[in-house]
Amino acid sequence: MKLALMATMALTLTGCIYVFSPEVVTLYDEECDVVFQKMELTVEQHDALAGRGQCSGEEDCLAFVAAVLMITPVSAIISGSIVVAGNTAYWMEHKGQCLAKT
């Protein structure tokens, strides 16, 4: 068990953690002559070794490894959902501005 734990930690902690976050960008539509916004996912890279000092026992180390492995997919799901909802609202606003101009 300890060998498997050490191998998993070595593979996990040598890499980086990627965190997704939504970002609002402003664009200009020449056809409608309106400024509108949309959301994009940005990726931030973090060092996985930053929290290694919290790992003092076997259970602590397993919890730390599990947390590190879950950060990227959970971040992608939550941030992706925010971007989809935000872009839906921004798209409706953009189309409304376009119709109001014509």
N, C-alpha and C positions, 0 to 999 in steps of 0.2 A: 504494500500500500504506500509506503513512504517513497519508494522508487518512482511509482506512478505519479505521486504528488509532486515530487521534485522535477520530473520530466515535464509535467503539465505547467508548473510554475516557470520553468526555464523557457518554454516555448511562448507562454503568454507574456511574460515580463520583458522579453527581449524586443518585443514589437511595440507598436504604438496603439493608442486608442484613438478612434476617429469619432467625433461628435458632430452631428448634423444640427444646424440651426437655421431658422428662417430669416431671410433678409428682404426688406422692401426696397425695390428699385423704381425709379421714376423714368418713364419713357414718354416720347412724343409721337403722336399719330399724325403724320402729315395729311393724310387723306381726309380726316375729320377735323383737323386743326385743334386737337385737344391734348392736354397733358394727362397721363393716367399712370397708375401704379400697378405693379405686379410683384408677387413674391417669388423668391428663388431659394433653393436649399444651398447653403454654404457648408463646407466641410472644414472642421478645425482639427488639427492633429495635436494630441497630448501624449506626454511620456507616461507609459504604463508603470514605470518604476517609481513615480512620485509618491505612491502610497505604500511602498513596501515596508516602511518602518512600523506599520500597524500590524504586521504579521508576526505574532510571537509564538503561537502554538499551531498544532496540526489543524485544529478546527478553525482557528483564525485565518490560517493560510488558505484553506479550502473556501471559506467565505469570501476572502479577498479575490481569489481566482474566479469564483463564480460571478462576483460583482463586475470584475473587469470584462469578462466575456459577455455580460448582458448589456453593457453600456451602449455599444454601437447599435445593435438591433432595436433596442428600446428607443434610443434617440432618433433613429431613422423613422420609426413608426409614428412617434408623437409629432416630430417636426414635419414629417411628410403630410400628416393629417391637417396640421395647421396651415401648411402651404396650399393644399387643395381647397380648404374652406376659404382661405383668404383670397386666392385667385378667383374663386367663383364669385365672391362679393365684388372684387375689383373688376372682373369682366362685365358683370351686370352694370356697374357704375359707368364703365367705359362705354358700353353700348348705349346707355341712357344719355350720356353726354353727346355721343355721336348723333343720336336721333334728335336731340334738342337743337343741334347746330343746323340740321338740314330742314 
